[in-house]
Amino acid sequence: MRPQAHMLEGGFAQPVFDAQATFRAVMDGMARPARRTPLVARTVPPLPLHPLAGALACTLVDADTPVWLDPVLGGSEAVQAWLAFHTGARVARVPTHAAFAFIGAPAAMPPLAEFAQGTQEYPDRSATLVLQLESLEGGTPLTFRGPGIRDEVSIAPAGLPSDFAAQWSSNSRRFPRGVDLILCAGEAIACLPRSAHLVRAED
């Protein structure tokens, strides 16, 4: 009975309050792209799902939002059961069918172009990707411009794909289509909406 009991544990202790606090952090992060936004996870999901990713799932996902899990997360029956119980999410078999994607190993993730891009008429039908990273510091410095950014802002997340700069530039050119990203590490998130234009990636 222990696996089943564990599946029931680790969700929001105060679902309404915790979901509201998490949602506010995401909205703040999307309004202020590429900036570190502190966030208390308030969930304890089974590994390898990160507590912040678990909190984001409990806030953003429900039975009407198909979710894709990369092999690291999708290979865990405990993670799948926890998400099903706490969010009601149904798992999409391929990235293009998902409204949200949770990525446990971003360096090996599919190209951004393989996720739902939306259409010119319905750009909101694109995917939002939640990436579990090693850190929001110590990686390749990326400098962005765009709505919500005064002049320029830089961030150096560690653990992104080696060709992330090229992929993100292509993603921006598809605007208003394209995917949005929520990067999570430690006790903070950083959001990259598709409107954030990468102007510089340092080696």
C-alpha positions in Angstrom: 0.0 0.0 0.0 3.0 2.4 0.4 3.3 3.3 -3.3 -0.4 4.3 -3.4 -0.1 6.3 -0.2 3.0 8.1 -1.5 1.0 9.0 -4.6 -1.5 10.9 -2.4 1.2 12.9 -0.6 3.2 15.9 -1.5 0.5 18.1 -3.0 -0.4 21.6 -2.0 -1.3 21.8 1.7 -3.5 24.8 1.0 -4.5 24.3 -2.6 -6.2 27.6 -3.3 -3.6 29.8 -1.5 -0.7 27.8 -2.8 -1.9 27.8 -6.4 -2.6 31.5 -6.3 0.9 32.3 -5.0 2.5 30.1 -7.7 0.3 31.6 -10.4 1.3 35.1 -9.4 4.9 34.2 -9.6 4.5 32.8 -13.1 2.6 35.9 -14.2 5.3 38.1 -12.7 7.9 36.1 -14.4 6.2 36.3 -17.8 5.8 40.0 -17.4 9.4 40.4 -16.6 11.2 38.0 -18.9 14.6 36.5 -18.1 14.6 37.7 -14.5 14.9 35.4 -11.5 11.6 35.2 -9.6 11.7 33.6 -6.2 9.1 30.9 -5.7 8.5 28.5 -2.8 7.6 25.1 -4.2 5.0 24.0 -1.6 5.0 20.5 -3.1 7.1 17.4 -2.6 6.6 15.2 -5.6 8.4 12.0 -6.2 11.9 12.2 -7.8 13.0 13.0 -10.4 10.2 15.6 -10.6 11.5 18.9 -9.1 9.4 20.5 -6.3 9.0 23.7 -8.4 7.9 21.7 -11.4 5.4 19.9 -9.2 4.0 23.2 -8.0 3.8 24.5 -11.5 1.9 21.4 -12.6 -0.5 21.7 -9.7 -1.2 25.3 -10.7 -1.3 25.2 -14.5 -2.4 21.7 -15.4 -5.8 20.1 -15.2 -7.7 17.3 -16.9 -8.2 19.4 -20.0 -4.5 20.2 -20.6 -2.6 17.3 -22.1 0.9 17.0 -20.7 4.1 15.6 -22.3 6.9 14.2 -20.1 10.4 13.7 -21.4 11.9 10.2 -20.9 13.5 11.1 -17.6 10.1 12.1 -16.0 7.9 9.9 -18.2 9.9 6.8 -17.3 8.9 7.2 -13.6 5.6 5.5 -12.8 5.6 7.4 -9.5 5.8 10.7 -11.2 3.0 9.8 -13.6 0.8 8.6 -10.8 1.5 11.7 -8.7 0.7 14.0 -11.6 -2.5 12.1 -12.5 -3.7 12.2 -8.9 -2.9 15.9 -8.1 -3.7 17.5 -11.5 -5.9 15.0 -13.4 -3.6 15.5 -16.3 -3.6 13.1 -19.2 -0.2 12.3 -20.8 0.3 13.1 -24.4 2.3 10.6 -26.4 4.1 13.1 -28.6 5.2 16.7 -27.9 3.0 18.3 -30.6 -0.2 17.1 -28.8 0.7 18.7 -25.4 -0.4 22.0 -24.0 2.4 21.7 -21.3 5.7 19.8 -21.4 7.8 18.9 -18.3 11.4 18.3 -19.1 13.7 16.6 -16.6 16.8 16.6 -18.9 16.7 19.9 -20.9 20.1 19.3 -22.6 18.6 16.2 -24.4 15.1 17.6 -25.0 13.5 17.6 -28.5 13.9 20.7 -30.5 11.5 23.6 -29.6 10.0 23.4 -33.1 8.7 19.9 -32.3 6.3 21.2 -29.7 2.9 22.7 -30.4 3.4 26.1 -32.0 -0.1 27.4 -32.2 -1.5 29.1 -35.4 -1.6 32.6 -36.6 -5.3 32.7 -35.7 -4.9 30.8 -32.4 -1.4 31.4 -31.1 -2.6 30.4 -27.6 -2.7 26.8 -28.8 1.0 26.6 -28.4 2.9 24.7 -25.7 4.5 26.0 -22.5 7.6 24.1 -21.5 8.8 23.7 -17.9 12.5 22.9 -17.8 14.2 21.6 -14.7 17.7 23.1 -14.7 20.8 22.7 -12.7 20.9 26.4 -11.9 19.8 29.8 -13.3 23.5 30.8 -13.1 26.8 29.5 -14.5 25.7 28.7 -18.0 26.1 30.6 -21.3 25.1 34.2 -20.7 22.0 35.1 -22.8 20.9 38.7 -23.4 17.3 39.5 -24.3 15.2 42.5 -25.4 11.5 42.8 -25.8 8.2 43.6 -24.0 8.7 43.8 -20.2 12.4 44.3 -20.6 13.9 47.8 -20.1 16.8 48.0 -22.5 18.4 44.6 -22.1 18.5 41.8 -19.5 20.9 38.8 -19.2 20.6 35.4 -17.6 22.9 32.4 -17.7 20.9 29.2 -17.0 22.9 26.0 -16.8 21.8 22.9 -18.5 20.1 24.1 -21.7 20.7 22.4 -25.1 24.0 23.3 -26.7 22.1 24.9 -29.7 19.6 26.8 -27.5 20.5 30.2 -28.9 19.8 29.2 -32.5 16.6 27.4 -31.5 15.3 30.4 -29.5 16.0 32.8 -32.4 14.0 30.5 -34.7 11.2 30.4 -32.1 11.1 34.2 -31.9 10.8 34.5 -35.7 7.6 32.4 -35.6 5.9 35.0 -33.4 3.0 35.2 -32.6 3.4 31.4 -32.9 6.1 29.6 -30.9 6.5 28.2 -27.4 7.0 29.8 -24.0 9.5 28.5 -21.4 9.5 28.4 -17.6 13.0 27.6 -16.3 13.1 26.3 -12.7 16.0 25.7 -10.4 16.5 25.7 -6.7 13.8 28.1 -5.3 13.3 30.3 -8.3 11.9 30.4 -11.8 12.8 32.5 -14.9 10.3 32.8 -17.7 11.0 33.2 -21.4 7.9 34.2 -23.3 8.1 33.9 -27.1 8.2 37.7 -27.3 11.6 37.8 -25.7 14.2 38.3 -28.4 17.7 36.9 -27.9 20.2 39.6 -29.0 23.4 38.0 -27.7 24.7 34.7 -26.6 28.2 34.8 -25.2 30.6 31.8 -25.6 
